[in-house]
C-alpha cells in the first residue's frame, strides 16, 4: 500500500512538474539539513550519467561497482516516444556513516497513464567539497567472505560453496591461461537471493521495467576494468560445476568481437575441456563410436552443417558439428599449441560467412570444403581405432 501511494503521489507530482527537466523532490520526502547541496549534487550527477562523464561525481574507491549502476541508469530519460523524468522518492541517513541512501524513480506518461520505468538506489557520500555517489553493492556485501585467486575474486556468504569456488577457480584460471585473459573477474554467490530481483537490489537496481519478471539465475556485467557476475542461490543448488559453460564464458571474454566468435568451434572446445551434459569428453567419444559408425562414404560435411544430433535426446543433444570441431581442436593444440586453437575459435559464423570460416580452417589445419570428408574421416577413423 505504501508503494502504491508513493507512486500515486509521484503521478500527481509528474503532472505538476511536466515542464522541468531537473529532478523533482517528492513533497513527502523528509530531507536532511544539507538537502540543498545534496539535491544539487544529485541533479548534476544524473545529468553527468546521461552525458557519459561521471568521474567528477563518483566515489573513487567504488568507481568500478558504480559504473555497473550508471551504465544501467544511462538513457533512462527516454524510451520509444515516452519521456521519463527523475524523482527523488527517499533519503535515509546511514548509521555510523557520513552518507545517505538515496532512491530515484524514473516516471513517464503513456496514454494518460503513469509508467514507472526504474527505481535506483545510490549512496551519497558527504565529502569536504560536496557529495560523491556510489552503488550500494559494496555496502550490501561488506560482511561477506572473500577469496582471491590471481585475477579472480569470489564474494560469498555461505561456506558450503567453498568447494565450488575452489573448483571454479581452478578451471577458470586454466582456461584464462590458455586464452591469455588477465582482466579482473568478480563473482558474487548470493546465498540469500532466490531470485533475480534480489540480485539486482544488491547493485542498486531496485526495479527496472526491462528486467521485470526476469527468471534467470545470474546477472552479468562487463565493465571497463573488470567483469562481474552475481548468481542466485538456486543456481548453486541445482547446477553442478560445469566446466563446459565456464569455457564458453571465458571464450566470450577472450573474443570480444561477436562477428569473430565461432559458437560451434567454441562449443567443440568446451566438449574437449569440459564435456557436455555431465558427460566427460571420454564418455562423449564412446557414445559417438557406438552411434556413428565409421564409413568412408559418410558425408561428414553434410552432417556438420546440418548439426546432426547423436545424443540421447534433443534436450541433452550432442552434435556432430561440435564433435568434429573437438577432434580438430584436440589435434591442433597438441601439434601447434593453443594460440592456433584461438584462431579457430575466432573464425566467425560458419553459416553467415562460410567462405571466411573455411579460409581460416584451411590456414590452421589444411582442411577445406573439398577435402573435408577425407580429412575429418581420418580423425573419426582414429577414434574408432583406439
N, C-alpha and C positions, 0 to 999 in steps of 0.2 A: 504493500500500500504506500509506504514511504517513497519507494522508487517511482510508482505511478504518479503520485502527487508532484514529485520533483519534476518529472518530465511534462506534466500538465502546466506547471509554473513556467517551465522553460519555453513551452509553446507560446504562452502569453508574452513572455519576455522577447521572444523572437519577433513577434508581430510588432511590438513596440519599438524594437531597435533594428528593423529590417534594413535601414539605410546606413548602418555603421559597419565598417569592416574590421574594427578592433574587437577585442574580447569583451563580452558582456558579462558583468558580475551579477549573478542571481541575487535578488533582494533578500532572500532568506539565508544567504551565506554569512556566517559570523567571521568577519575579517579581523586579523591581528592588528596591533598598533602600527606596524610598519607596512600596512596594506598598500599604501600609495606606491611605495618603492617596489613592493612585491608584484603588484599588478602591472606596473610599468615595465619591469624586467620580463615578466611573463609575456606581455604583448610583444616586446622586441624579440624574445626567444621564438615565439610562434611565427613571427614574420621571417626570422632567420631560417627556420626549418623550411618554409616554402621557397625561400631564395637559395637554399642549399649552402648556407655559410653560418654554421652554428658554433664554430670553435670558440668565439668570444664568450658564449653563454653556457657552455658545457663544463661541468666539474672535471678538471684534467685527470684526476685519479680514476674516474669512471667513464672515460671517453669512449672506450670500445663498447661497453654494455649499453651506453646511452645511444650510440649510433644505431643499435638494434631498434630502439624505440623511435628515434627521429625518422628513420627510414620508413617506418610504418605510418608515421604522422604526416609525412610529406604528401601533398596532393589531396589532403582531406577537405580542402575548401571547395572542391568541385568534383562532381560525378555526373556524367551524362549532361543533362540540362539543369541539374539542381545545384544551387549554391548552398554551401554549408558554412555556418558561422560558429566560432568557438564560444563556449560559455563556461565560466568558472563556477562550478557547482559544489565544490567543497575545499576547505582549507583546514588542515588539522596539524597542530603543533606536535612534533615528535619528542617524546620524553627523553631527557638527557642529551638532546642534540640541539644545535642552533640550526634547525631545519624544519620545514613543513612538508606534509604530504598534500599535494595539490591535485585535484581532479578536474579535467577539462572535457566537456562534451561537445561534439560537433553535431549541430542540428540544422535541418533544412525543411522546406515545404514542398510537397509534391501533390498537385491536385487538391489544394486546400487542406491537406492532412500533414501533420508533423512527421518527420523522418529522422530517427536517431541513427547517425552513421557510425559513431565511435565514441568511446569513453576511455580516456587515457589517464594514468596516474603518473605524476612526476614528483621527484623530491627536489624541493627548492632549498638550497644550502645558503645560509647567511654568510657573506664574506665581508671583508673590510670595505670593498668598493661596491657592494650591492648584493646580488644573488647570482648563483650559478645552479644549473639544473642537472639532474641525472635520472636514469632509470632506477626503479626500486629493486632491480634484480639482486644486486649485491647485498642490500639491506635485508631482503626477504630470505636470503640464503646464507647469511653471515655466520650462523651457528652450525652449518652443515660441515661434514667431514670432507677433506680434500686429499686426493692422491695425485701426484705428478710423475709422469714418465716422459723424460725428454720434452718434446713439444706438446704432449697431451696432458690435460688436466681434467680429472674427474671430480665432480661435486656430487655428494650423495648423503642421504640421511640414515639409511639402514645398512648395518654392517653385513647383512645377509647377501648383499650384492657384490661383496669384495672379490669373490671367486670369479664372477662375471667380469668385473673390472680388470682383474689380472689377465684373464684370457683375451679380452678385447685389446688391452694394451699390447700384449704380445703379438697378436695378429695384425693390428693396425700398424704398429711400428715395422713389422716385417714387410707389409705392403708399401708403406711410405718409403722405406729404404730402397725398395725396388724401383719405385716411381719417382724417387728424389723429391719427396714432399717434406717440407720443413715448416710450413705455416702452422702457427699455434691452433690447437683444436680443443675447445672446452666442451665437456659432455656433462649434462646435469641429469642424474637419475632421481626423479621426483617421487620419493616414497610415499608422499601424502596426496599425490594428484592421481585421481582416477579418470580424469577427462581432460580434453584439450583446453577447456575454459580455465581450469585451474592453472595449467602451464602458462597460458597467456597472461593471466593475472600476475604471476611471478615477475614477468618482464615489464609490467605496467600497461599492458593492453587489456583493459578490463572488459571491453566489448568492442567488436568491430563487425559491421554488417556483413562484410565479405567473408568473415570467418564463422558466421552464425551457423550452429549445428555441425561444426567440424567434428567428425567422429574418428579422427586419426589417432595415432599413438605417439607422434613426435612432432616437434616444431623445429625447423632447421633454418638457420640464418647465416648468410655469407657476408661477412664484414670485411673492412679493409685490412685489418691487422690480424684477424683470427676468424675461424669458423666456430659456430656454436650450435649445439643441438640439445634439446630438452626432451626427455622421454617420460611418459606416464608410467605409473606403477604396473598396470596390467600388461604392458609390453614385456617387462622382465619376467612376469609371472607366466605368460602364455608362450613366449618365444624363447627357444633355446638359443644359445650363442650361435650366430650364423655368419661364418666366415665368407660365405658367398655374397651376402648383402654388403658386408664390410668392404669386400674387394670392389664392388660396384661403386660404393660411396667414395672410396679413395681415388678410384679411376676418374670419377666425376670431378674431383678436385684437381687432379693432375692434368686433365684435358678439359680446360675451361671453355673451349670453343665448341659449341654444340654441333656445328657442321662437321667437325673433325671426329667427334665421338662416335665410334662404331659400337653400337649397343650389342650386336651379336658376337663380335670379337671379344668385347669386354666380358660378356657372359661366358664365352668359352674359357677365358682366363679364370673366371670365377669357378667354373667346373674343376679346373686343374688345382686351384689353390684353396677352394672351399667346398667342393662338392655341390650338391643341389638337393633340396627337399629332404635333407638329413641323410642322403646317400653320399658316401665318400667318392672321390674320383675313381678309386679302385672298384667300388661297387657299381658305379655307372658304366665302367668299361665291361664288367662282367655281364651287366644287363644288355648292353649293346651287342656283345658277342652272342648272347643267347637269342636275341630277337632280330638281328640284322646280319644274316649270313653273308659271308664274303662271296662275291661273284664278279668276275672280270667284266661282265656285260652290264652291271648295275650303273644306272645314270646318276652318279653322285651329285653332279651339278644340278640336276632337276630336283632331287630330294633336298639339296642345300637351299635353293631359293624357294621351295615350297614349304620349308620348315617342317619336315616330316617328324611326327611325334612317335618315339619308340618307348615312351614312358608307360607307367601303369594306368594312367588316366589323363584326361585333358587338364584337370586341376593340377596334378603333380607331373607336369609334362617334362620330358627330356627330348630335346630337339636335335635332329641330325646336324643342323646348322651349327649349333654351339659345340656339338661333339667333334665335328671336323675341325672347327676353329681351335678346340682344346688340343687336339693332336698336333696341329700346326704350331701352336704356341709352345707346347712342351718341347718339340724338336728345335724350334728357333732359339729358345732360351738356352738349351743345352749346347747348341753349336755356336751361337753368336752373342749370347748374353741378353739381359733384359732391355737394354736400350733398343735393340731390334724389335723386341716384343712391343715396346711403346709405339713404334711406327705402325704396327698392325692395329693396335688399339685406337690409333688416331687416323684410321683410314677412311672415315666417313660413313655415310649411309649407303649400304650395299644396293638399295633399291633406287634411291634418288640420284645417285651418281655411280652407277655400276662400273663405268669405264675407269674412273679415278681409283675405285677400290681395287680393281684388278691390276692397275698400273703399280700401285704400292705393293700389292701381294706378290707380283712378279719380281719387283725390285728386291724384296726381302727374301723371298723363298724360291723364286724361279717358277712358281705356279701361275698359269694364266688360264683363260677360258678354254683354250684349245687342248691343253694337256691336263686340265683339272681332274678328269675322271681317272687318268692313268696315275698321276702323282698322288692324288688322295687315295686311290685304290691301294697304292703301295703302303701308305700309312695304316690303312684299315687292315690290310693283309698282315702287317706287322703285329698288330694286337691279337689277331686270331692265331698267329703262330706262337705267341708267348705261352 
